[in-house]
Amino acid sequence: MKIFRNKFSLQYTKNSILVIGNFDGLHKGHLSILNEALKSAKIKKLKVGLLTFDPSPKEFFLKKKNFKIINSDEKEKILSDINLDYVIIMKFNNQLRNLTPEDFIIKILKSKIDPLRIIVGKEFRFGKNRAGNISLLKNYFDTQVAKQKKIGRKKISSTEIRKLIEMGKIAQANILLGRNWSVTGGVISGDKLGRKIGFRTANINIENCIQPLRGVYATQVYYKNRTYNGISNFGIAPTFGKKNSNVLETHLFTSIKNLYKKNIKVEFLKFLRKEKKFRTKKNLTDQIKKDITTAKKVFKNVRN
């Protein structure tokens, strides 16, 4: 898959099928649209690509740091795995937001991409003040309105997924995503309190994407093509004095040596409990043992 960041290759994209959208989270609904485009492209022997924006317009206007459901690296990996031919990532800024709908069509879509067909969602709007609509787009291109997959007649919404993650309802969010929600990051040095109480942890900061509810989760860590079960606490670890900011601390049931500064992916399977301040170190360690027992039941059910 070729990735064009604020760049274009007319020779590569001309006469292709182009899907346009933010596709934040790449949930089941988004993937159903892309898979439909891939099927159509295969029949017609055409390339298929995605035009998306970073930050998304909503993220740009809200000016929220932790807004994305998944970070940009994870988004690109998922897109690569579904075998798109290309992705164009345009930086959404004041210059782009002020383009009239006609200018966006002529100066960007027509002059720099020139697809044979465009696929968009039925609520697609574009150009300054979101004045452009599907009817206008159809004046210039063969335009298809995508039929997005639903669950129980309900549209799958990125906004709903964000709410579920922030409320700790990870299992429900995973159903809408069609996969386990995950975060990636480099392992950072911690205060080594986990080691002192007999539960070593690999710590990462959750950056450039949404933060979950503070608490303990059953999680799986992916590192060097292997999967490791564990539990993760996201929060400020209040029992031993609060941290300055939220940290994701993951205790693996099978330890890995030398994870410091290594990139890992942590998948969230189920929320176990909210973060809590314990009166004594023993109270904390007893609870961690209970959390591990509960998490192991979660993994057993996943295997079954």
C-alpha positions as CSV (number, residue, x, y, z in Angstrom):
1,M,0.0,0.0,0.0
2,K,1.3,3.4,-1.0
3,I,0.9,6.2,1.5
4,F,0.8,9.8,0.3
5,R,1.0,12.4,3.1
6,N,0.0,15.8,1.7
7,K,1.2,14.6,-1.6
8,F,-0.4,13.2,-4.7
9,S,0.4,11.0,-7.6
10,L,-2.0,11.5,-10.4
11,Q,-0.4,8.8,-12.5
12,Y,-1.0,6.3,-9.7
13,T,-4.5,7.3,-8.6
14,K,-6.1,8.3,-12.0
15,N,-9.2,6.1,-12.9
16,S,-9.2,4.4,-9.5
17,I,-12.0,4.0,-7.0
18,L,-11.7,6.5,-4.2
19,V,-13.3,6.3,-0.8
20,I,-13.5,9.6,1.1
21,G,-13.9,9.9,4.9
22,N,-12.3,10.4,8.3
23,F,-12.8,6.7,9.3
24,D,-11.7,7.4,12.8
25,G,-11.3,4.0,14.5
26,L,-11.9,2.0,11.4
27,H,-14.9,0.2,13.0
28,K,-17.1,-2.4,11.4
29,G,-19.1,0.2,9.5
30,H,-16.0,1.7,8.0
31,L,-14.5,-1.6,7.1
32,S,-17.7,-2.7,5.4
33,I,-17.5,0.3,3.1
34,L,-13.8,-0.3,2.2
35,N,-14.5,-4.0,1.6
36,E,-17.3,-3.2,-0.7
37,A,-15.0,-0.8,-2.6
38,L,-12.4,-3.5,-2.8
39,K,-14.9,-6.0,-4.3
40,S,-16.0,-3.5,-6.9
41,A,-12.4,-2.6,-7.8
42,K,-11.4,-6.3,-8.2
43,I,-14.3,-6.9,-10.6
44,K,-13.3,-3.9,-12.7
45,K,-9.6,-4.5,-12.2
46,L,-9.1,-1.0,-10.7
47,K,-7.0,0.4,-7.9
48,V,-8.8,1.4,-4.8
49,G,-7.7,4.1,-2.3
50,L,-8.8,6.2,0.6
51,L,-8.7,10.0,1.0
52,T,-8.7,10.8,4.7
53,F,-7.7,13.7,7.0
54,D,-5.4,14.2,9.9
55,P,-6.5,15.7,12.2
56,S,-10.1,15.0,11.3
57,P,-12.2,18.2,10.9
58,K,-14.0,17.4,14.2
59,E,-10.7,17.0,16.0
60,F,-9.4,20.2,14.4
61,F,-12.3,22.3,15.6
62,L,-12.6,20.7,19.0
63,K,-8.8,21.1,19.5
64,K,-8.8,17.9,21.7
65,K,-5.4,16.1,22.1
66,N,-6.8,12.7,23.0
67,F,-9.6,12.4,20.4
68,K,-8.6,9.6,18.0
69,I,-10.0,6.2,18.7
70,I,-6.7,4.7,17.4
71,N,-3.5,6.5,16.7
72,S,-2.3,7.2,13.1
73,D,0.2,4.3,13.0
74,E,-2.4,1.8,14.0
75,K,-4.8,3.2,11.5
76,E,-2.2,2.8,8.7
77,K,-1.5,-0.7,9.7
78,I,-5.1,-1.8,9.6
79,L,-5.6,-0.1,6.2
80,S,-2.5,-1.9,4.9
81,D,-3.8,-5.3,6.2
82,I,-7.0,-5.0,4.1
83,N,-4.9,-4.5,0.9
84,L,-5.9,-1.0,-0.2
85,D,-3.7,0.2,-3.1
86,Y,-3.1,3.7,-1.7
87,V,-4.1,6.1,1.1
88,I,-3.9,9.9,0.8
89,I,-3.6,11.6,4.2
90,M,-4.3,15.3,3.9
91,K,-3.5,17.6,6.8
92,F,-6.7,19.4,7.8
93,N,-5.8,23.1,8.4
94,N,-7.2,26.6,7.9
95,Q,-6.2,26.6,4.2
96,L,-8.1,23.3,3.6
97,R,-11.1,24.3,5.7
98,N,-11.5,27.5,3.7
99,L,-11.6,25.9,0.3
100,T,-15.0,26.2,-1.4
101,P,-16.7,22.9,-2.3
102,E,-16.1,23.7,-6.0
103,D,-12.4,24.4,-5.4
104,F,-12.0,21.2,-3.4
105,I,-13.5,19.3,-6.3
106,I,-11.5,20.9,-9.0
107,K,-8.2,21.7,-7.3
108,I,-7.9,18.5,-5.3
109,L,-10.2,15.7,-6.5
110,K,-10.1,16.4,-10.2
111,S,-6.6,17.9,-10.7
112,K,-4.6,15.8,-8.2
113,I,-6.5,12.4,-7.9
114,D,-9.0,12.1,-10.8
115,P,-10.7,8.9,-9.7
116,L,-13.1,7.0,-11.9
117,R,-15.6,6.6,-9.1
118,I,-16.0,8.2,-5.6
119,I,-17.6,6.4,-2.6
120,V,-18.8,8.4,0.4
121,G,-21.2,8.0,3.3
122,K,-24.7,9.4,3.0
123,E,-23.9,12.3,5.4
124,F,-20.8,13.4,3.5
125,R,-20.2,17.1,3.5
126,F,-17.2,19.0,2.4
127,G,-15.7,22.5,1.7
128,K,-16.0,25.7,3.6
129,N,-18.8,25.7,6.1
130,R,-19.6,22.1,5.0
131,A,-21.5,23.6,2.1
132,G,-20.7,20.8,-0.4
133,N,-22.9,17.8,-0.6
134,I,-23.3,14.6,-2.6
135,S,-25.5,16.2,-5.2
136,L,-22.7,18.6,-6.1
137,L,-20.2,15.8,-6.2
138,K,-22.3,13.9,-8.6
139,N,-22.0,16.8,-11.1
140,Y,-18.4,16.0,-11.5
141,F,-17.9,12.3,-10.7
142,D,-19.6,8.9,-10.8
143,T,-20.5,9.0,-7.1
144,Q,-21.8,6.1,-5.0
145,V,-23.4,6.4,-1.5
146,A,-22.0,3.6,0.6
147,K,-24.2,1.2,2.5
148,Q,-22.6,1.1,5.9
149,K,-23.0,-2.1,8.0
150,K,-25.3,-1.8,11.0
151,I,-25.7,-3.7,14.3
152,G,-29.4,-4.3,15.2
153,R,-30.5,-1.7,12.7
154,K,-28.4,0.9,14.5
155,K,-25.6,2.8,12.7
156,I,-22.1,2.1,14.1
157,S,-20.8,5.4,15.4
158,S,-17.3,6.6,16.2
159,T,-18.9,9.0,18.7
160,E,-20.6,6.0,20.5
161,I,-17.3,4.0,20.5
162,R,-15.5,6.9,22.2
163,K,-18.2,7.2,24.8
164,L,-18.0,3.4,25.5
165,I,-14.2,3.5,25.9
166,E,-14.4,6.5,28.2
167,M,-17.0,4.7,30.3
168,G,-14.9,1.5,30.6
169,K,-17.4,-0.4,28.5
170,I,-14.6,-2.0,26.5
171,A,-16.4,-5.2,25.5
172,Q,-19.2,-3.2,23.9
173,A,-16.7,-1.0,22.1
174,N,-14.9,-4.1,20.8
175,I,-18.2,-5.4,19.3
176,L,-18.6,-2.1,17.3
177,L,-15.0,-2.1,16.3
178,G,-15.0,-5.7,15.2
179,R,-11.7,-6.2,17.0
180,N,-10.2,-5.5,20.4
181,W,-9.5,-1.8,21.0
182,S,-5.7,-1.3,21.4
183,V,-3.1,1.3,22.1
184,T,0.6,1.3,21.1
185,G,3.6,2.9,22.6
186,G,7.2,2.6,23.7
187,V,7.8,1.2,27.2
188,I,8.9,3.9,29.6
189,S,10.7,3.8,32.9
190,G,8.4,3.7,35.9
191,D,8.8,4.1,39.6
192,K,9.3,0.4,40.0
193,L,6.7,0.0,42.6
194,G,5.2,-3.0,40.9
195,R,8.5,-4.8,41.2
196,K,8.7,-4.0,44.9
197,I,5.3,-5.6,45.6
198,G,6.0,-8.6,43.3
199,F,4.2,-7.6,40.2
200,R,6.5,-6.1,37.6
201,T,4.9,-3.9,34.9
202,A,5.6,-2.6,31.5
203,N,4.5,1.0,31.4
204,I,3.4,3.2,28.4
205,N,1.8,6.6,28.0
206,I,-1.4,6.7,26.0
207,E,-0.8,9.5,23.5
208,N,-2.5,10.8,20.4
209,C,-5.7,8.8,21.1
210,I,-8.6,8.6,23.5
211,Q,-8.0,7.6,27.1
212,P,-10.1,4.9,28.7
213,L,-11.7,5.0,32.1
214,R,-9.2,4.7,35.0
215,G,-9.2,1.2,36.2
216,V,-8.0,-2.4,35.7
217,Y,-8.5,-4.3,32.5
218,A,-7.8,-7.8,31.2
219,T,-5.4,-7.2,28.3
220,Q,-3.1,-8.8,25.8
221,V,0.3,-7.5,24.8
222,Y,1.6,-8.1,21.3
223,Y,5.4,-8.0,21.0
224,K,7.6,-9.5,18.2
225,N,4.6,-11.5,16.7
226,R,3.8,-13.1,20.1
227,T,0.8,-12.6,22.4
228,Y,1.1,-12.3,26.2
229,N,-1.9,-12.3,28.6
230,G,-1.9,-9.9,31.5
231,I,-3.8,-7.2,33.4
232,S,-3.3,-3.4,33.0
233,N,-4.1,-0.5,35.3
234,F,-4.7,2.8,33.7
235,G,-4.5,5.7,36.0
236,I,-2.4,7.5,38.6
237,A,-1.7,4.6,41.1
238,P,-3.1,6.4,44.1
239,T,-2.1,3.9,46.8
240,F,1.6,4.9,46.7
241,G,1.1,8.6,46.0
242,K,-0.5,9.9,42.8
243,K,1.4,10.1,39.5
244,N,1.5,13.4,37.7
245,S,-0.4,12.0,34.8
246,N,-2.2,8.8,33.7
247,V,0.0,5.8,32.9
248,L,-0.9,2.4,31.5
249,E,0.9,-0.2,33.7
250,T,0.7,-3.8,32.4
251,H,1.6,-6.9,34.4
252,L,2.3,-9.9,32.1
253,F,1.6,-13.4,33.3
254,T,4.7,-14.5,31.4
255,S,7.5,-12.0,31.8
256,I,9.5,-10.5,28.9
257,K,13.0,-9.3,29.5
258,N,14.3,-6.0,28.4
259,L,11.1,-4.3,27.2
260,Y,12.4,-0.8,28.1
261,K,12.0,1.5,25.1
262,K,10.5,-1.3,23.0
263,N,7.2,-0.7,21.2
264,I,4.3,-2.9,22.3
265,K,0.6,-3.1,21.5
266,V,-1.8,-3.5,24.3
267,E,-5.3,-4.9,23.5
268,F,-8.1,-4.3,25.9
269,L,-10.5,-7.3,26.4
270,K,-12.6,-6.5,29.4
271,F,-12.9,-3.9,32.2
272,L,-12.4,-5.5,35.6
273,R,-12.8,-2.7,38.2
274,K,-12.2,1.0,38.7
275,E,-8.9,2.3,40.1
276,K,-8.9,2.4,43.9
277,K,-6.7,3.6,46.7
278,F,-5.9,0.8,49.1
279,R,-5.1,1.3,52.8
280,T,-2.2,-1.1,52.9
281,K,0.3,-2.7,50.6
282,K,-1.2,-6.1,51.5
283,N,-4.7,-4.9,50.6
284,L,-3.4,-4.0,47.2
285,T,-1.5,-7.2,46.5
286,D,-4.5,-9.3,47.6
287,Q,-6.7,-7.3,45.1
288,I,-4.1,-7.8,42.3
289,K,-4.2,-11.5,42.9
290,K,-8.0,-11.4,42.6
291,D,-7.7,-9.4,39.4
292,I,-5.3,-11.9,37.9
293,T,-7.8,-14.8,38.7
294,T,-10.6,-12.9,37.1
295,A,-8.6,-12.0,34.0
296,K,-7.5,-15.6,33.6
297,K,-11.2,-16.6,33.4
298,V,-11.7,-13.9,30.7
299,F,-8.9,-15.4,28.6
300,K,-10.2,-18.9,29.1
301,N,-13.6,-17.8,27.8
302,V,-11.9,-16.2,24.8
303,R,-10.1,-19.4,23.9
304,N,-13.3,-21.4,24.2
